[in-house]
Amino acid sequence: MYELKTKETDHSVIEFIESVDSPKKREDAYRLVDIFTEVTGYEAKMWGPSIIGFGKYHYQYQTGHEGDAPLAGFSPRKAKISLYFAPEDPERESTLSRLGKHTTGKSCVYVNKLADIDVDVLKQLIIQSIAVVQKMYPNQS
């Protein structure tokens, strides 16, 4: 049976951020913790070894695969900062067009540094993403 690698852990968010090699990425990570905490109302938790997540929801696909995931999150990776948003957000592309310098994957948005993006647009993306997830998976505690 498949076991999820990305689970909520008790590891320290601060220790993880302090382990990031780049001083600038560490600074951006602390700022992102503040932004995500402010917008989501949730405290930062580690998910797996390298994702900082905020809030949590339980999902179940039609295939029967299920698990828990953060409502929103990010990871200060070596190459870029990964921002995690719901790919199902119908307003995502329109909002991303105003974000600033970034690239995208299926559910990730990659930025080099916070100075490259509009923080107000980032906040809007977080709000939109959480609304989409909560609509898809209602009745969560």
N, C-alpha and C positions, 0 to 999 in steps of 0.2 A: 504494500500500500504506500502511496505517495505521502511523504511527510513534508510539511511546509518548513522552509528554511527561515523565512521571515516571520518570526514570532516576537511578541512583546517580551522584553527581558527586564531584569532588575539591574542591568549594568548602568553605570553612571554616565549621563549625558555629558557632564563636565569633563570627566576623564577621557571620554571619546574625543571630544573637541580638542582637548589639550594634546591628544596624540596625533592630531593633524600636522603634517610637516610644515606647511606654508603658514607663516604668521598672518598673512592677508586673508587666507581661507579661514583660519581660526577666528579672526575678527569678524568676517562676514557670517560665519556660523553662529557666533554669539548674537549678532544683530538679527539673523533669521529666527533664532529661538525667540527673541523678543517679539518680532513681527507675528510669527505664527501663534504664539501664546496670546498676544493681544487680540488677534482676529478670531481665533478659534475658541478661546476661553478655556483651553485645556493645557495642562502642563506637558512639557516635553518628556517623552519616554523613548528608550532605545528599542528598535525593532530589528532583530537580527544583529549582526556585528557592526553595521554601518549606516542604518537609517534612523533618523530622528523623527518620530511620529507624534501626532497630536490627535487625541480622541481615538475612538475605535468603533468599528462596526463588524457585524458578522454577515458574511455573504454565503450564498449557496447557488451554484450554477445548475442548469438543467441536467448536466452530466452527473450531478450528485456531488461533485467536488465542492467542498466548503471550507471555510476558515475565517479567521479574523484578520483585519487589516487596519492601518491607521486611516483616519478620515483625510488627513493631509500630512505631508512630511517632506523632508529633504535629506540630502546626504552631501557633505563636503568631500567629494571624491578628488583623487589626485589631479585628474585632467580638468574637470569642470564640476560645478555644483549641480546636482540633480534635484529638481523640484518635482514632487509627485502630485499629480492632479487626476481627476476622473476623466478618462478619454471620452466618455459618453456625453460630456457637456456640450450642448448644441451651440453655446456662445463662445466656446473655447478659442476657435480660430480668430474670430472677430476681436476678442479681448487680447489674444497674443499679438495681434498686429500692432498693438499700442504698447507692448511690454518693453521693447528695446532689443538690444542684441542678444539673440538666443538661437538655439536649434531645438528640434523636437524629436521625440521617439513616440511610441504608442501612448504611454501614460506619463512619460517624463518630459520635462522641459529642462534643457541644459543651458547654464549661463557660466561665463568665465568668472565674473565678479559682480557683486551687487551694484557697483557704480555704473555698470552697463545697462541697468534696467530701471524702470519707473516703479518705485515701491508702492505707489498708490494702485497701479495696475496689478502688481503682484497680490496685494490685499484683495482686490476684486476677484482675481483668479481663485484664491483660497476660498472666499465666500461662495462663489459659483460652484466650485468643485464639491464642497461640503453639501450644498443644497441638492445637487444632482445625486450624490451618494445617499443622502437621507431620503430622497424621493424613491430611489431604486430599492432601498432596504429600510422601509419604515419600521416603526415599533421597536426600535433599539433602545436600550437603557443607557 
